[in-house]
Amino acid sequence: MAGPDIDYIVKETEGATQAFLKELVQRGLQFALEAGRTTGSSVSPISDDFAAALREIRAFDSKAARVITGFRT
């Protein structure tokens, strides 16, 4: 199973704050857990988990939110 596409994540989160990135990682890992992508005590997220997390976090996206989270406009 291939791991997440780090280049995609970096491109999609350029300028984001550390807090946003932390939330993204936590939510991406939750998606992987819910999908059962685990081996023993390890979680194996894939790109789709982080893409879903980005979509969810950005569901309430607005210009003000993008400024607060540090995204470049």
C-alpha positions, -999 to +999 in steps of 0.1 A: +000+000+000+015+033-010+018+061+015+004+096+012+015+118-016+035+144+003+040+167-027+002+169-030-002+177+007+025+204+006+010+220-025-025+220-011-015+234+023+011+261+012+011+289+037-011+270+063-005+274+100+009+247+122-025+244+138-042+237+105-015+211+096-020+194+129-057+192+124-052+179+089-029+151+101-052+142+129-083+141+106-064+122+079-054+096+105-090+093+117-101+086+081-075+059+078-086+043+111-123+044+101-113+026+068-094+000+088-060+008+074-041-004+104-014-030+111-011-039+148-008-005+165+002+014+133-020+034+111-013+035+074-030+066+058-031+070+021-035+102-001-073+098-002-074+101+036-057+135+035-077+146+005-109+138+023-096+156+054-088+187+033-123+187+017-139+184+051-118+211+067-124+234+038-162+228+037-166+261+056-139+279+037-141+317+033-116+344+027-115+353+064-109+316+073-081+314+048-064+345+063-067+330+098-053+297+088-024+314+070-032+304+034-019+326+007-046+342-015 
